[in-house]
């Protein structure tokens, strides 16, 4: 219906008014936005003789705006399906498979193709070639590159038999381990499809862009659809993945995602795909919280991401049913354009690295966060680091090497259960040479194949041995503090017990190696009846927190998933213990120190492009009433920030975003360590303050 009376000139005028540099427009697949002469065409009945795609391409080209054609081959209507029923997916009984959304059938049936199908490959490639030849589009975006479950079409049967040496698996439950081999094969088929699609597009020139909708990090589509950002990153010209504003995601989610994408490929632009309408991609016709939307966008920009605002109705953001958030997006886009050179090419200043184990992620991730044992560990860890304003980035197992972690003061392994011997050796040498490690949960108890080891691969580094089992402390769990004077227990001087929860790996310290148990496991103390709520002894031989000297370095090991507990349970003991451990391992010295509250989140990055050198200190204010969604942001006043920068001379401090009058450089000097120390006084931050510190 939005096509009726479509005015391409007004759409482009709007894009120009907000300084947008690219329009991604639906070209077709399910419904075509142009008079399509190809086989299986399905032009919209609302085109009314217009060639809207051509009008938009011509109008955008005249204004210097790039056009990427969105194509969607997730499925076809019955009329189209009946023309070529042999080129779509079938179930184990040979019946056509239909597209679903969030497990539910669509109001109108769409017959879905698999990753090997003629429709998603030969047909799709010719479709894209036609768009480039006839319309001169600047690139192709394959939307909904998703095929859930298992396909038994002839192509899949033949390919699986040829490559795996057996027939496609049948029976049982698809989510169970019996289909793991098929899942890995399916992920490779998706990767091949995307690589082939990219090859078709690049045949028209390297300047033609290709990318696809692959869900990653915050969305778990590997088990059902084979989505794995590791596998497909080479096929993408820029790294884009969806992350819609959602009340159940942390407000730091765009920052976490951007850091992950930068670690995946530092040379490709990370793009956060979001929408100023809807919440968690639902309620697409009405605005979400304007305060949360601002936080979402500023968080992404702060870590170096670009933004893609997705609009599902109307001709443009200012010509749709709900226009309440349009001005907010326009403000951010104009800011991105104005400071493009400073904001675009940046790298994190991060003495702390979070080791990301994709092998563990694939094994322990669950769509239901209550059952998840990996992403939630990272979310809890991010909460502690972000609250303490500690700067971090990700170190991926994809490219783990001595070089990748050189310069890191601290490497954190959040429940990194499945690691290879080679990865363990790299981490071991890092610690031996003076590096520091914090590990949690079942870190290194499994190998890269998913098999359980008899002992930790890093037992010598962690200073403990696996006792052969784990226990569930989710009810009535405690830890006995053994070394109350240790820095890890700062602020807990008046207690002999600390909270415990979730799975506890039972371990014994290696006392002969110089390790020390800082806290030990306490058996459950049942609350009822009160007369029986006591133990003869709280002492056990199982350590829950250990410190170990290894070579010139040091390790602190939590035998619990303390990071996950922070996210799921929330008892302050968990965040206090982990936060203290991080500060202890960093010797309480940080590249960024501030007396601002945790609700003012800060990201420090180094400018690496053509702009004047220096650093960006990006601050996003989350201070508000204690509930989601955020309704109003409360200004924060009168705080200071001290930065220790790898530079020799301070030149200037400019406010890219926010009020420069609220910023005062109170001092700057070169320290005895050779770092540049800059002290800032901040009078007030409303929603965002982004400072460019020019240095030499």
Secondary structure as a PSIPRED ss2 file (coil, helix, strand):
# PSIPRED VFORMAT (PSIPRED V4.0)

   1 X C   1.000  0.000  0.000
   2 X C   1.000  0.000  0.000
   3 X C   1.000  0.000  0.000
   4 X C   1.000  0.000  0.000
   5 X C   1.000  0.000  0.000
   6 X C   1.000  0.000  0.000
   7 X C   1.000  0.000  0.000
   8 X H   0.000  1.000  0.000
   9 X H   0.000  1.000  0.000
  10 X H   0.000  1.000  0.000
  11 X H   0.000  1.000  0.000
  12 X H   0.000  1.000  0.000
  13 X H   0.000  1.000  0.000
  14 X H   0.000  1.000  0.000
  15 X H   0.000  1.000  0.000
  16 X H   0.000  1.000  0.000
  17 X H   0.000  1.000  0.000
  18 X C   1.000  0.000  0.000
  19 X C   1.000  0.000  0.000
  20 X C   1.000  0.000  0.000
  21 X C   1.000  0.000  0.000
  22 X E   0.000  0.000  1.000
  23 X E   0.000  0.000  1.000
  24 X E   0.000  0.000  1.000
  25 X E   0.000  0.000  1.000
  26 X E   0.000  0.000  1.000
  27 X E   0.000  0.000  1.000
  28 X E   0.000  0.000  1.000
  29 X C   1.000  0.000  0.000
  30 X C   1.000  0.000  0.000
  31 X C   1.000  0.000  0.000
  32 X E   0.000  0.000  1.000
  33 X C   1.000  0.000  0.000
  34 X C   1.000  0.000  0.000
  35 X C   1.000  0.000  0.000
  36 X C   1.000  0.000  0.000
  37 X C   1.000  0.000  0.000
  38 X C   1.000  0.000  0.000
  39 X C   1.000  0.000  0.000
  40 X C   1.000  0.000  0.000
  41 X C   1.000  0.000  0.000
  42 X C   1.000  0.000  0.000
  43 X E   0.000  0.000  1.000
  44 X C   1.000  0.000  0.000
  45 X C   1.000  0.000  0.000
  46 X C   1.000  0.000  0.000
  47 X C   1.000  0.000  0.000
  48 X C   1.000  0.000  0.000
  49 X C   1.000  0.000  0.000
  50 X C   1.000  0.000  0.000
  51 X C   1.000  0.000  0.000
  52 X H   0.000  1.000  0.000
  53 X H   0.000  1.000  0.000
  54 X H   0.000  1.000  0.000
  55 X H   0.000  1.000  0.000
  56 X H   0.000  1.000  0.000
  57 X H   0.000  1.000  0.000
  58 X H   0.000  1.000  0.000
  59 X H   0.000  1.000  0.000
  60 X H   0.000  1.000  0.000
  61 X H   0.000  1.000  0.000
  62 X H   0.000  1.000  0.000
  63 X C   1.000  0.000  0.000
  64 X C   1.000  0.000  0.000
  65 X C   1.000  0.000  0.000
  66 X E   0.000  0.000  1.000
  67 X E   0.000  0.000  1.000
  68 X E   0.000  0.000  1.000
  69 X E   0.000  0.000  1.000
  70 X E   0.000  0.000  1.000
  71 X E   0.000  0.000  1.000
  72 X E   0.000  0.000  1.000
  73 X C   1.000  0.000  0.000
  74 X C   1.000  0.000  0.000
  75 X C   1.000  0.000  0.000
  76 X E   0.000  0.000  1.000
  77 X C   1.000  0.000  0.000
  78 X H   0.000  1.000  0.000
  79 X H   0.000  1.000  0.000
  80 X H   0.000  1.000  0.000
  81 X H   0.000  1.000  0.000
  82 X C   1.000  0.000  0.000
  83 X C   1.000  0.000  0.000
  84 X C   1.000  0.000  0.000
  85 X H   0.000  1.000  0.000
  86 X H   0.000  1.000  0.000
  87 X H   0.000  1.000  0.000
  88 X C   1.000  0.000  0.000
  89 X C   1.000  0.000  0.000
  90 X E   0.000  0.000  1.000
  91 X C   1.000  0.000  0.000
  92 X C   1.000  0.000  0.000
  93 X C   1.000  0.000  0.000
  94 X C   1.000  0.000  0.000
  95 X C   1.000  0.000  0.000
  96 X E   0.000  0.000  1.000
  97 X C   1.000  0.000  0.000
  98 X E   0.000  0.000  1.000
  99 X C   1.000  0.000  0.000
 100 X E   0.000  0.000  1.000
 101 X E   0.000  0.000  1.000
 102 X C   1.000  0.000  0.000
 103 X C   1.000  0.000  0.000
 104 X E   0.000  0.000  1.000
 105 X E   0.000  0.000  1.000
 106 X C   1.000  0.000  0.000
 107 X C   1.000  0.000  0.000
 108 X C   1.000  0.000  0.000
 109 X C   1.000  0.000  0.000
 110 X C   1.000  0.000  0.000
 111 X E   0.000  0.000  1.000
 112 X C   1.000  0.000  0.000
 113 X C   1.000  0.000  0.000
 114 X C   1.000  0.000  0.000
 115 X C   1.000  0.000  0.000
 116 X C   1.000  0.000  0.000
 117 X C   1.000  0.000  0.000
 118 X C   1.000  0.000  0.000
 119 X H   0.000  1.000  0.000
 120 X H   0.000  1.000  0.000
 121 X H   0.000  1.000  0.000
 122 X H   0.000  1.000  0.000
 123 X H   0.000  1.000  0.000
 124 X H   0.000  1.000  0.000
 125 X H   0.000  1.000  0.000
 126 X H   0.000  1.000  0.000
 127 X H   0.000  1.000  0.000
 128 X H   0.000  1.000  0.000
 129 X H   0.000  1.000  0.000
 130 X H   0.000  1.000  0.000
 131 X H   0.000  1.000  0.000
 132 X H   0.000  1.000  0.000
 133 X H   0.000  1.000  0.000
 134 X H   0.000  1.000  0.000
 135 X H   0.000  1.000  0.000
 136 X C   1.000  0.000  0.000
 137 X C   1.000  0.000  0.000
 138 X C   1.000  0.000  0.000
 139 X E   0.000  0.000  1.000
 140 X E   0.000  0.000  1.000
 141 X E   0.000  0.000  1.000
 142 X E   0.000  0.000  1.000
 143 X E   0.000  0.000  1.000
 144 X C   1.000  0.000  0.000
 145 X C   1.000  0.000  0.000
 146 X C   1.000  0.000  0.000
 147 X C   1.000  0.000  0.000
 148 X C   1.000  0.000  0.000
 149 X C   1.000  0.000  0.000
 150 X C   1.000  0.000  0.000
 151 X C   1.000  0.000  0.000
 152 X C   1.000  0.000  0.000
 153 X C   1.000  0.000  0.000
 154 X H   0.000  1.000  0.000
 155 X H   0.000  1.000  0.000
 156 X H   0.000  1.000  0.000
 157 X H   0.000  1.000  0.000
 158 X H   0.000  1.000  0.000
 159 X H   0.000  1.000  0.000
 160 X H   0.000  1.000  0.000
 161 X H   0.000  1.000  0.000
 162 X H   0.000  1.000  0.000
 163 X H   0.000  1.000  0.000
 164 X H   0.000  1.000  0.000
 165 X C   1.000  0.000  0.000
 166 X C   1.000  0.000  0.000
 167 X C   1.000  0.000  0.000
 168 X C   1.000  0.000  0.000
 169 X C   1.000  0.000  0.000
 170 X C   1.000  0.000  0.000
 171 X C   1.000  0.000  0.000
 172 X C   1.000  0.000  0.000
 173 X C   1.000  0.000  0.000
 174 X C   1.000  0.000  0.000
 175 X C   1.000  0.000  0.000
 176 X C   1.000  0.000  0.000
 177 X H   0.000  1.000  0.000
 178 X H   0.000  1.000  0.000
 179 X H   0.000  1.000  0.000
 180 X H   0.000  1.000  0.000
 181 X H   0.000  1.000  0.000
 182 X H   0.000  1.000  0.000
 183 X H   0.000  1.000  0.000
 184 X H   0.000  1.000  0.000
 185 X H   0.000  1.000  0.000
 186 X H   0.000  1.000  0.000
 187 X H   0.000  1.000  0.000
 188 X H   0.000  1.000  0.000
 189 X H   0.000  1.000  0.000
 190 X H   0.000  1.000  0.000
 191 X H   0.000  1.000  0.000
 192 X H   0.000  1.000  0.000
 193 X H   0.000  1.000  0.000
 194 X H   0.000  1.000  0.000
 195 X H   0.000  1.000  0.000
 196 X H   0.000  1.000  0.000
 197 X H   0.000  1.000  0.000
 198 X H   0.000  1.000  0.000
 199 X H   0.000  1.000  0.000
 200 X H   0.000  1.000  0.000
 201 X H   0.000  1.000  0.000
 202 X H   0.000  1.000  0.000
 203 X C   1.000  0.000  0.000
 204 X C   1.000  0.000  0.000
 205 X C   1.000  0.000  0.000
 206 X C   1.000  0.000  0.000
 207 X C   1.000  0.000  0.000
 208 X C   1.000  0.000  0.000
 209 X E   0.000  0.000  1.000
 210 X E   0.000  0.000  1.000
 211 X E   0.000  0.000  1.000
 212 X E   0.000  0.000  1.000
 213 X C   1.000  0.000  0.000
 214 X C   1.000  0.000  0.000
 215 X C   1.000  0.000  0.000
 216 X C   1.000  0.000  0.000
 217 X C   1.000  0.000  0.000
 218 X C   1.000  0.000  0.000
 219 X C   1.000  0.000  0.000
 220 X C   1.000  0.000  0.000
 221 X C   1.000  0.000  0.000
 222 X H   0.000  1.000  0.000
 223 X H   0.000  1.000  0.000
 224 X H   0.000  1.000  0.000
 225 X H   0.000  1.000  0.000
 226 X C   1.000  0.000  0.000
 227 X C   1.000  0.000  0.000
 228 X C   1.000  0.000  0.000
 229 X H   0.000  1.000  0.000
 230 X H   0.000  1.000  0.000
 231 X H   0.000  1.000  0.000
 232 X H   0.000  1.000  0.000
 233 X H   0.000  1.000  0.000
 234 X H   0.000  1.000  0.000
 235 X H   0.000  1.000  0.000
 236 X C   1.000  0.000  0.000
 237 X C   1.000  0.000  0.000
 238 X C   1.000  0.000  0.000
 239 X E   0.000  0.000  1.000
 240 X E   0.000  0.000  1.000
 241 X E   0.000  0.000  1.000
 242 X E   0.000  0.000  1.000
 243 X C   1.000  0.000  0.000
 244 X C   1.000  0.000  0.000
 245 X C   1.000  0.000  0.000
 246 X C   1.000  0.000  0.000
 247 X C   1.000  0.000  0.000
 248 X C   1.000  0.000  0.000
 249 X C   1.000  0.000  0.000
 250 X C   1.000  0.000  0.000
 251 X C   1.000  0.000  0.000
 252 X C   1.000  0.000  0.000
 253 X H   0.000  1.000  0.000
 254 X H   0.000  1.000  0.000
 255 X H   0.000  1.000  0.000
 256 X H   0.000  1.000  0.000
 257 X H   0.000  1.000  0.000
 258 X H   0.000  1.000  0.000
 259 X H   0.000  1.000  0.000
 260 X H   0.000  1.000  0.000
 261 X H   0.000  1.000  0.000
 262 X H   0.000  1.000  0.000
 263 X H   0.000  1.000  0.000
 264 X H   0.000  1.000  0.000
 265 X C   1.000  0.000  0.000
 266 X C   1.000  0.000  0.000
 267 X C   1.000  0.000  0.000
 268 X C   1.000  0.000  0.000
 269 X C   1.000  0.000  0.000
 270 X E   0.000  0.000  1.000
 271 X E   0.000  0.000  1.000
 272 X E   0.000  0.000  1.000
 273 X E   0.000  0.000  1.000
 274 X E   0.000  0.000  1.000
 275 X C   1.000  0.000  0.000
 276 X C   1.000  0.000  0.000
 277 X E   0.000  0.000  1.000
 278 X E   0.000  0.000  1.000
 279 X E   0.000  0.000  1.000
 280 X C   1.000  0.000  0.000
 281 X C   1.000  0.000  0.000
 282 X E   0.000  0.000  1.000
 283 X E   0.000  0.000  1.000
 284 X E   0.000  0.000  1.000
 285 X E   0.000  0.000  1.000
 286 X E   0.000  0.000  1.000
 287 X E   0.000  0.000  1.000
 288 X C   1.000  0.000  0.000
 289 X C   1.000  0.000  0.000
 290 X H   0.000  1.000  0.000
 291 X H   0.000  1.000  0.000
 292 X H   0.000  1.000  0.000
 293 X H   0.000  1.000  0.000
 294 X H   0.000  1.000  0.000
 295 X H   0.000  1.000  0.000
 296 X H   0.000  1.000  0.000
 297 X H   0.000  1.000  0.000
 298 X H   0.000  1.000  0.000
 299 X H   0.000  1.000  0.000
 300 X H   0.000  1.000  0.000
 301 X H   0.000  1.000  0.000
 302 X H   0.000  1.000  0.000
 303 X C   1.000  0.000  0.000
 304 X C   1.000  0.000  0.000
 305 X C   1.000  0.000  0.000
 306 X E   0.000  0.000  1.000
 307 X E   0.000  0.000  1.000
 308 X E   0.000  0.000  1.000
 309 X E   0.000  0.000  1.000
 310 X C   1.000  0.000  0.000
 311 X C   1.000  0.000  0.000
 312 X C   1.000  0.000  0.000
 313 X C   1.000  0.000  0.000
 314 X C   1.000  0.000  0.000
 315 X C   1.000  0.000  0.000
 316 X E   0.000  0.000  1.000
 317 X C   1.000  0.000  0.000
 318 X C   1.000  0.000  0.000
 319 X E   0.000  0.000  1.000
 320 X C   1.000  0.000  0.000
 321 X C   1.000  0.000  0.000
 322 X C   1.000  0.000  0.000
 323 X C   1.000  0.000  0.000
 324 X C   1.000  0.000  0.000
 325 X C   1.000  0.000  0.000
 326 X H   0.000  1.000  0.000
 327 X H   0.000  1.000  0.000
 328 X H   0.000  1.000  0.000
 329 X H   0.000  1.000  0.000
 330 X H   0.000  1.000  0.000
 331 X H   0.000  1.000  0.000
 332 X H   0.000  1.000  0.000
 333 X H   0.000  1.000  0.000
 334 X H   0.000  1.000  0.000
 335 X H   0.000  1.000  0.000
 336 X H   0.000  1.000  0.000
 337 X H   0.000  1.000  0.000
 338 X H   0.000  1.000  0.000
 339 X C   1.000  0.000  0.000
 340 X H   0.000  1.000  0.000
 341 X H   0.000  1.000  0.000
 342 X H   0.000  1.000  0.000
 343 X H   0.000  1.000  0.000
 344 X H   0.000  1.000  0.000
 345 X C   1.000  0.000  0.000
 346 X E   0.000  0.000  1.000
 347 X E   0.000  0.000  1.000
 348 X E   0.000  0.000  1.000
 349 X C   1.000  0.000  0.000
 350 X C   1.000  0.000  0.000
 351 X C   1.000  0.000  0.000
 352 X E   0.000  0.000  1.000
 353 X E   0.000  0.000  1.000
 354 X E   0.000  0.000  1.000
 355 X E   0.000  0.000  1.000
 356 X E   0.000  0.000  1.000
 357 X C   1.000  0.000  0.000
 358 X H   0.000  1.000  0.000
 359 X H   0.000  1.000  0.000
 360 X H   0.000  1.000  0.000
 361 X H   0.000  1.000  0.000
 362 X H   0.000  1.000  0.000
 363 X H   0.000  1.000  0.000
 364 X H   0.000  1.000  0.000
 365 X C   1.000  0.000  0.000
 366 X C   1.000  0.000  0.000
 367 X C   1.000  0.000  0.000
 368 X C   1.000  0.000  0.000
 369 X H   0.000  1.000  0.000
 370 X H   0.000  1.000  0.000
 371 X H   0.000  1.000  0.000
 372 X C   1.000  0.000  0.000
 373 X C   1.000  0.000  0.000
 374 X C   1.000  0.000  0.000
 375 X H   0.000  1.000  0.000
 376 X H   0.000  1.000  0.000
 377 X H   0.000  1.000  0.000
 378 X H   0.000  1.000  0.000
 379 X H   0.000  1.000  0.000
 380 X H   0.000  1.000  0.000
 381 X H   0.000  1.000  0.000
 382 X H   0.000  1.000  0.000
 383 X H   0.000  1.000  0.000
 384 X H   0.000  1.000  0.000
 385 X H   0.000  1.000  0.000
 386 X H   0.000  1.000  0.000
 387 X H   0.000  1.000  0.000
 388 X C   1.000  0.000  0.000
 389 X C   1.000  0.000  0.000
 390 X C   1.000  0.000  0.000
 391 X C   1.000  0.000  0.000
 392 X E   0.000  0.000  1.000
 393 X E   0.000  0.000  1.000
 394 X E   0.000  0.000  1.000
 395 X E   0.000  0.000  1.000
 396 X E   0.000  0.000  1.000
 397 X H   0.000  1.000  0.000
 398 X H   0.000  1.000  0.000
 399 X H   0.000  1.000  0.000
 400 X C   1.000  0.000  0.000
 401 X C   1.000  0.000  0.000
 402 X C   1.000  0.000  0.000
 403 X C   1.000  0.000  0.000
 404 X C   1.000  0.000  0.000
 405 X C   1.000  0.000  0.000
 406 X C   1.000  0.000  0.000
 407 X C   1.000  0.000  0.000
 408 X C   1.000  0.000  0.000
 409 X C   1.000  0.000  0.000
 410 X E   0.000  0.000  1.000
 411 X E   0.000  0.000  1.000
 412 X E   0.000  0.000  1.000
 413 X E   0.000  0.000  1.000
 414 X C   1.000  0.000  0.000
 415 X C   1.000  0.000  0.000
 416 X C   1.000  0.000  0.000
 417 X C   1.000  0.000  0.000
 418 X E   0.000  0.000  1.000
 419 X C   1.000  0.000  0.000
 420 X C   1.000  0.000  0.000
 421 X H   0.000  1.000  0.000
 422 X H   0.000  1.000  0.000
 423 X H   0.000  1.000  0.000
 424 X H   0.000  1.000  0.000
 425 X H   0.000  1.000  0.000
 426 X H   0.000  1.000  0.000
 427 X H   0.000  1.000  0.000
 428 X H   0.000  1.000  0.000
 429 X H   0.000  1.000  0.000
 430 X H   0.000  1.000  0.000
 431 X H   0.000  1.000  0.000
 432 X H   0.000  1.000  0.000
 433 X C   1.000  0.000  0.000
 434 X C   1.000  0.000  0.000
 435 X C   1.000  0.000  0.000
 436 X E   0.000  0.000  1.000
 437 X E   0.000  0.000  1.000
 438 X E   0.000  0.000  1.000
 439 X E   0.000  0.000  1.000
 440 X E   0.000  0.000  1.000
 441 X C   1.000  0.000  0.000
 442 X C   1.000  0.000  0.000
 443 X C   1.000  0.000  0.000
 444 X C   1.000  0.000  0.000
 445 X C   1.000  0.000  0.000
 446 X E   0.000  0.000  1.000
 447 X C   1.000  0.000  0.000
 448 X C   1.000  0.000  0.000
 449 X C   1.000  0.000  0.000
 450 X C   1.000  0.000  0.000
 451 X C   1.000  0.000  0.000
 452 X E   0.000  0.000  1.000
 453 X C   1.000  0.000  0.000
 454 X C   1.000  0.000  0.000
 455 X C   1.000  0.000  0.000
 456 X C   1.000  0.000  0.000
 457 X C   1.000  0.000  0.000
 458 X C   1.000  0.000  0.000
 459 X H   0.000  1.000  0.000
 460 X H   0.000  1.000  0.000
 461 X H   0.000  1.000  0.000
 462 X H   0.000  1.000  0.000
 463 X C   1.000  0.000  0.000
 464 X E   0.000  0.000  1.000
 465 X E   0.000  0.000  1.000
 466 X E   0.000  0.000  1.000
 467 X E   0.000  0.000  1.000
 468 X E   0.000  0.000  1.000
 469 X E   0.000  0.000  1.000
 470 X E   0.000  0.000  1.000
 471 X E   0.000  0.000  1.000
 472 X E   0.000  0.000  1.000
 473 X C   1.000  0.000  0.000
 474 X C   1.000  0.000  0.000
 475 X C   1.000  0.000  0.000
 476 X C   1.000  0.000  0.000
 477 X E   0.000  0.000  1.000
 478 X E   0.000  0.000  1.000
 479 X E   0.000  0.000  1.000
 480 X E   0.000  0.000  1.000
 481 X E   0.000  0.000  1.000
 482 X C   1.000  0.000  0.000
 483 X C   1.000  0.000  0.000
 484 X C   1.000  0.000  0.000
 485 X C   1.000  0.000  0.000
 486 X C   1.000  0.000  0.000
 487 X H   0.000  1.000  0.000
 488 X H   0.000  1.000  0.000
 489 X H   0.000  1.000  0.000
 490 X C   1.000  0.000  0.000
 491 X C   1.000  0.000  0.000
 492 X C   1.000  0.000  0.000
 493 X C   1.000  0.000  0.000
 494 X C   1.000  0.000  0.000
 495 X C   1.000  0.000  0.000
 496 X C   1.000  0.000  0.000
 497 X E   0.000  0.000  1.000
 498 X E   0.000  0.000  1.000
 499 X E   0.000  0.000  1.000
 500 X E   0.000  0.000  1.000
 501 X C   1.000  0.000  0.000
 502 X C   1.000  0.000  0.000
 503 X E   0.000  0.000  1.000
 504 X E   0.000  0.000  1.000
 505 X E   0.000  0.000  1.000
 506 X E   0.000  0.000  1.000
 507 X E   0.000  0.000  1.000
 508 X E   0.000  0.000  1.000
 509 X E   0.000  0.000  1.000
 510 X C   1.000  0.000  0.000
 511 X H   0.000  1.000  0.000
 512 X H   0.000  1.000  0.000
 513 X H   0.000  1.000  0.000
 514 X C   1.000  0.000  0.000
 515 X C   1.000  0.000  0.000
 516 X E   0.000  0.000  1.000
 517 X E   0.000  0.000  1.000
 518 X E   0.000  0.000  1.000
 519 X E   0.000  0.000  1.000
 520 X E   0.000  0.000  1.000
 521 X E   0.000  0.000  1.000
 522 X E   0.000  0.000  1.000
 523 X C   1.000  0.000  0.000
 524 X C   1.000  0.000  0.000
 525 X C   1.000  0.000  0.000
 526 X C   1.000  0.000  0.000
 527 X C   1.000  0.000  0.000
 528 X C   1.000  0.000  0.000
 529 X C   1.000  0.000  0.000
 530 X H   0.000  1.000  0.000
 531 X H   0.000  1.000  0.000
 532 X H   0.000  1.000  0.000
 533 X C   1.000  0.000  0.000
 534 X C   1.000  0.000  0.000
 535 X C   1.000  0.000  0.000
 536 X C   1.000  0.000  0.000
 537 X C   1.000  0.000  0.000
 538 X C   1.000  0.000  0.000
 539 X C   1.000  0.000  0.000
 540 X C   1.000  0.000  0.000
 541 X C   1.000  0.000  0.000
 542 X C   1.000  0.000  0.000
 543 X E   0.000  0.000  1.000
 544 X E   0.000  0.000  1.000
 545 X E   0.000  0.000  1.000
 546 X E   0.000  0.000  1.000
 547 X E   0.000  0.000  1.000
 548 X E   0.000  0.000  1.000
 549 X E   0.000  0.000  1.000
 550 X E   0.000  0.000  1.000
 551 X C   1.000  0.000  0.000
 552 X C   1.000  0.000  0.000
 553 X E   0.000  0.000  1.000
 554 X E   0.000  0.000  1.000
 555 X E   0.000  0.000  1.000
 556 X E   0.000  0.000  1.000
 557 X E   0.000  0.000  1.000
 558 X E   0.000  0.000  1.000
 559 X C   1.000  0.000  0.000
 560 X E   0.000  0.000  1.000
 561 X C   1.000  0.000  0.000
 562 X H   0.000  1.000  0.000
 563 X H   0.000  1.000  0.000
 564 X H   0.000  1.000  0.000
 565 X H   0.000  1.000  0.000
 566 X H   0.000  1.000  0.000
 567 X H   0.000  1.000  0.000
 568 X H   0.000  1.000  0.000
 569 X C   1.000  0.000  0.000
 570 X C   1.000  0.000  0.000
 571 X C   1.000  0.000  0.000
 572 X H   0.000  1.000  0.000
 573 X H   0.000  1.000  0.000
 574 X H   0.000  1.000  0.000
 575 X H   0.000  1.000  0.000
 576 X H   0.000  1.000  0.000
 577 X H   0.000  1.000  0.000
 578 X H   0.000  1.000  0.000
 579 X H   0.000  1.000  0.000
 580 X H   0.000  1.000  0.000
 581 X H   0.000  1.000  0.000
 582 X H   0.000  1.000  0.000
 583 X H   0.000  1.000  0.000
 584 X H   0.000  1.000  0.000
 585 X H   0.000  1.000  0.000
 586 X C   1.000  0.000  0.000
 587 X C   1.000  0.000  0.000
 588 X C   1.000  0.000  0.000
 589 X C   1.000  0.000  0.000
 590 X C   1.000  0.000  0.000
 591 X C   1.000  0.000  0.000
 592 X E   0.000  0.000  1.000
 593 X E   0.000  0.000  1.000
 594 X E   0.000  0.000  1.000
 595 X C   1.000  0.000  0.000
 596 X C   1.000  0.000  0.000
 597 X C   1.000  0.000  0.000
 598 X C   1.000  0.000  0.000
 599 X C   1.000  0.000  0.000
 600 X E   0.000  0.000  1.000
 601 X E   0.000  0.000  1.000
 602 X E   0.000  0.000  1.000
 603 X E   0.000  0.000  1.000
 604 X E   0.000  0.000  1.000
 605 X E   0.000  0.000  1.000
 606 X E   0.000  0.000  1.000
 607 X E   0.000  0.000  1.000
 608 X C   1.000  0.000  0.000
 609 X C   1.000  0.000  0.000
 610 X C   1.000  0.000  0.000
 611 X C   1.000  0.000  0.000
 612 X C   1.000  0.000  0.000
 613 X C   1.000  0.000  0.000
 614 X E   0.000  0.000  1.000
 615 X E   0.000  0.000  1.000
 616 X E   0.000  0.000  1.000
 617 X E   0.000  0.000  1.000
 618 X E   0.000  0.000  1.000
 619 X E   0.000  0.000  1.000
 620 X E   0.000  0.000  1.000
 621 X E   0.000  0.000  1.000
 622 X C   1.000  0.000  0.000
 623 X C   1.000  0.000  0.000
 624 X E   0.000  0.000  1.000
 625 X C   1.000  0.000  0.000
 626 X C   1.000  0.000  0.000
 627 X C   1.000  0.000  0.000
 628 X C   1.000  0.000  0.000
 629 X C   1.000  0.000  0.000
 630 X C   1.000  0.000  0.000
 631 X C   1.000  0.000  0.000
 632 X C   1.000  0.000  0.000
 633 X E   0.000  0.000  1.000
 634 X C   1.000  0.000  0.000
 635 X C   1.000  0.000  0.000
 636 X E   0.000  0.000  1.000
 637 X E   0.000  0.000  1.000
 638 X E   0.000  0.000  1.000
 639 X E   0.000  0.000  1.000
 640 X E   0.000  0.000  1.000
 641 X E   0.000  0.000  1.000
 642 X E   0.000  0.000  1.000
 643 X E   0.000  0.000  1.000
 644 X E   0.000  0.000  1.000
 645 X E   0.000  0.000  1.000
 646 X C   1.000  0.000  0.000
 647 X C   1.000  0.000  0.000
 648 X C   1.000  0.000  0.000
 649 X C   1.000  0.000  0.000
 650 X E   0.000  0.000  1.000
 651 X E   0.000  0.000  1.000
 652 X E   0.000  0.000  1.000
 653 X E   0.000  0.000  1.000
 654 X E   0.000  0.000  1.000
 655 X E   0.000  0.000  1.000
 656 X E   0.000  0.000  1.000
 657 X E   0.000  0.000  1.000
 658 X C   1.000  0.000  0.000
 659 X C   1.000  0.000  0.000
 660 X H   0.000  1.000  0.000
 661 X H   0.000  1.000  0.000
 662 X H   0.000  1.000  0.000
 663 X E   0.000  0.000  1.000
 664 X E   0.000  0.000  1.000
 665 X E   0.000  0.000  1.000
 666 X E   0.000  0.000  1.000
 667 X E   0.000  0.000  1.000
 668 X E   0.000  0.000  1.000
 669 X E   0.000  0.000  1.000
 670 X E   0.000  0.000  1.000
 671 X C   1.000  0.000  0.000
 672 X C   1.000  0.000  0.000
 673 X C   1.000  0.000  0.000
 674 X C   1.000  0.000  0.000
 675 X C   1.000  0.000  0.000
 676 X E   0.000  0.000  1.000
 677 X E   0.000  0.000  1.000
 678 X E   0.000  0.000  1.000
 679 X E   0.000  0.000  1.000
 680 X E   0.000  0.000  1.000
 681 X E   0.000  0.000  1.000
 682 X E   0.000  0.000  1.000
 683 X E   0.000  0.000  1.000
 684 X E   0.000  0.000  1.000
 685 X E   0.000  0.000  1.000
 686 X C   1.000  0.000  0.000
 687 X C   1.000  0.000  0.000
 688 X E   0.000  0.000  1.000
 689 X E   0.000  0.000  1.000
 690 X E   0.000  0.000  1.000
 691 X E   0.000  0.000  1.000
 692 X E   0.000  0.000  1.000
 693 X E   0.000  0.000  1.000
 694 X E   0.000  0.000  1.000
 695 X E   0.000  0.000  1.000
 696 X C   1.000  0.000  0.000
